[in-house]
Structures are given as structure tokens and as C-alpha cells.
Amino acid sequence: MRDAYTDQLDELAGALAGMCEDVATAMEKATRALLEADLKLAEQVIDEDLKIDEIRHAAEEKAFALLVLQAPVATDLRIVVSAIHGAGDIERMGDLALHVAQAARRRHPQPVLPAEIAPYFAEMGRIGVELARKAVSVIETRDLAAAAELESDDDAMDDLHKHMFTVLMDRNWDHGVEAAVDVTLLARFYERYADHAVAVARRIVYVITGQMPGPLAV
Amino acid sequence: MRDAYTDQLDELAGALAGMCEDVATAMEKATRALLEADLKLAEQVIDEDLKIDEIRHAAEEKAFALLVLQAPVATDLRIVVSAIHGAGDIERMGDLALHVAQAARRRHPQPVLPAEIAPYFAEMGRIGVELARKAVSVIETRDLAAAAELESDDDAMDDLHKHMFTVLMDRNWDHGVEAAVDVTLLARFYERYADHAVAVARRIVYVITGQMPGPLAV
């Protein structure tokens, strides 16, 4: 019985890690679609989001079954509850990748971003995807040092996010209001994506240490 | 034993309803602070957000204790898991009210919104607060008809949100990029606030019917 139980816990962690890997790939593709005005890639991300939602549902069902059949306590219970939270965060990361892809599709064949802004988003995309992949590794290894790395990566994302506002508020901004609105929302999507990746890692820290790290600035 | 258990479940629902009432009040005050450039009120909302975060933590602890001590199954388990999700949604609603208050504080003593845009935000605030209060009543009464009402109220919020973009994209927008960025983010905060209120109600529907309503557009 105990073995089946451990298998179920491992399966749950595996489902979560797989889902997190999927949203990393989704954001990678969405960023490429955004930067290269690639409609086909944007549509692929949009189609695949349904799959992510289904996996989340399946992960929650697994967690639910574990709670009913095994009535876990202590650390095991924390793992299951963290998985429920984590699945929510990861689904939201998928939604945010979807929003990036939708922006690319909406403006196609025009590029969404002014040429000199694009490199910032390439960097936000790179950091976001790296955060998601590090969250995968934290889920798999429960490595506290890796979890701490996510926090400093997220600081880099926050700095880029803030910098975007400086660029937007600059009197020399000559790309008009529509581009400003797009940049505002897209920068927010990347920043929130990163926040959710950090939240996933923080839940794992909580499982290991019993303590939540300090609050995440939102 | 069974009585203490029912009491604990009721207490958990009560904590959730109280927290949801708090974030309704927070958004009510934040909207007034925004519309009236009221710094003191903005700072009150900002200070009180910490309390909401603490209540969320306490609600999660209650849910956790219930899972450990009572190992609930079937509907009771669904209630506890829904409460864990709901607490997350409601805390996020508090964060969004906080963001509105922070915008009011950041631009003080200037108003954030151009005068002709303000009425739309008065209305978004009104709908948002109403949604939160309806969610309170759904938590307390588990009334499916009330839960359905939230969906149509949310449609009204989505329409206003979309309309804001039409206003922003209009060639006659003459309030500059800074105001456009503020309006873009604020409209998004209200729309997300409403989405989370709907998500809370949907979780209750799931508890009652065993079925999640169709996906929420995000």
C-alpha cells in the first residue's frame, strides 16, 4: 500500500513538472511568434493552451484522489496541497503565454513591438522561460538552492518591467498610444508569468522547510 | 465529533466570506481614492492589505487542520479544497485593490484619470464591488441562482474593459501616453478582480453540483 502511495505522490509531482515544462515551451514559442510576427506559431500556442488546461484538471483529480484514498498528513499533505496551488499557478502561466500569442495574432502581419523595444521582450521571454524551467527542476529535485535562484532571476524580470515604463514615459516615445498599450500589457504578462513561476518554487520551499519565504511583491 | 467538524467547516466558510467582504470594501475605498485623488484613503487600503494576507494565511491553516484532523471525503473534501482555492482568489482580489490604491497614491495630488474617463472606472468599481459582495452571498448561501448572476455581471465588466481599449485607440485620445498606460493597467486590474470573484463563485457551484461551469475567458 505504502508503495502505491509513494508512486501516486511521484506521479503527481511528475504531472506538475510536465505541465510546467509545457508552459515554458508555450512562452518560448509565444515570444518567438511575438518577435518574428509568426502567425502559425502564435496559433499553435493558442491551440495548445487547451491541452494545458486539461492537464491541470487531471493533476487536480490526482491530488483529489490522493486526499480521499490516502488521507495524507504532515509533509505528504503539504505536498498535495502545494501541488493543487502549483497547478493553478502553472495554468495561469499558460494563460499568460496564450495572451502573448494572441497579441502576436491580433496585429499580424504587423509586428506588435517597435523595433528598438523588441530586444527587451526577447530578454523578458528568455528570463521567463528560464524561470519556468528552473521551477521544473525545483519540483523534480526539491533543491532549495535552485529555488533561491528563481528569486534573483525574478528581480531581473522586475527591473526590465520597470524599465519598460521608463521607456514608455519618455517624452521621445513616438510610437503612439496603440503601441504603448500593447507594450504595457505585454510587459505585465511577462512579469506575472515570472511571479507565478516563483510562487511554484516557493510552495516547494514551504514543503521542504515548513516555512513560506517572505511575501512576493505583486 | 461530527458537530465539532461541522462547526469547523462553517468557520472556514465564514473566514472566506469575511475575507471576501474585506476585499469588496478595499476595492470600494480604492475606487473612491482613485476618483477623488484621496491620498489618505489610498494609504488606508495599502495598509489594510497586510491584514487580508494574514486572514488568507489563517484560512489556509484552518483548511489544513481540517484535512489533517478530519480527513474529509466527498462533498466535504470538495468544500475544503474549494476554500483553499477561494482564499487564493480572494487574496489576489485584495492585491488588485491595492494596485488601484497605489496608482492613486503614485499620481497624487494629480488625478490618475482624465475627467471623461473617470465615469467608466466608477462603473467598473461599482460592478467589481458588487461581484465581490455577491460572491460573499454565494459562499454563505450556496445559492446557484446567485452564482449565475455573477457571470452576467462579469460580462458587463468585460464590455467596459473592451470599451476602454476602443477609447484608448481612438485618434482623438489627447491625454498622452502616461495616462494611456495608467488606464490600460487600471482597466486590467478591475477586469481581473471581477474574474477572481467569478472564480470564487464557480468553485462553490462545483461544490454543489460536482461540475465546474465552462471555462472563464481570461
Chai-1 contact restraints between the chains, C-beta under 6 A:
chainA,res_idxA,chainB,res_idxB,connection_type,confidence,min_distance_angstrom,max_distance_angstrom,comment,restraint_id
A,L67,B,L77,contact,1.0,0.0,6.0,A-B,restraint_1
A,V68,B,V73,contact,1.0,0.0,6.0,A-B,restraint_2
A,A71,B,A71,contact,1.0,0.0,6.0,A-B,restraint_3
A,V73,B,V68,contact,1.0,0.0,6.0,A-B,restraint_4
A,L77,B,L67,contact,1.0,0.0,6.0,A-B,restraint_5
A,D95,B,V218,contact,1.0,0.0,6.0,A-B,restraint_6
A,L168,B,V177,contact,1.0,0.0,6.0,A-B,restraint_7
A,L168,B,V181,contact,1.0,0.0,6.0,A-B,restraint_8
A,M169,B,E178,contact,1.0,0.0,6.0,A-B,restraint_9
A,W173,B,V177,contact,1.0,0.0,6.0,A-B,restraint_10
A,V177,B,L168,contact,1.0,0.0,6.0,A-B,restraint_11
A,V177,B,W173,contact,1.0,0.0,6.0,A-B,restraint_12
A,V177,B,A180,contact,1.0,0.0,6.0,A-B,restraint_13
A,E178,B,M169,contact,1.0,0.0,6.0,A-B,restraint_14
A,A180,B,V177,contact,1.0,0.0,6.0,A-B,restraint_15
A,A180,B,A180,contact,1.0,0.0,6.0,A-B,restraint_16
A,V181,B,L168,contact,1.0,0.0,6.0,A-B,restraint_17
A,V181,B,T184,contact,1.0,0.0,6.0,A-B,restraint_18
A,T184,B,V181,contact,1.0,0.0,6.0,A-B,restraint_19
A,T184,B,T184,contact,1.0,0.0,6.0,A-B,restraint_20
A,V218,B,D95,contact,1.0,0.0,6.0,A-B,restraint_21
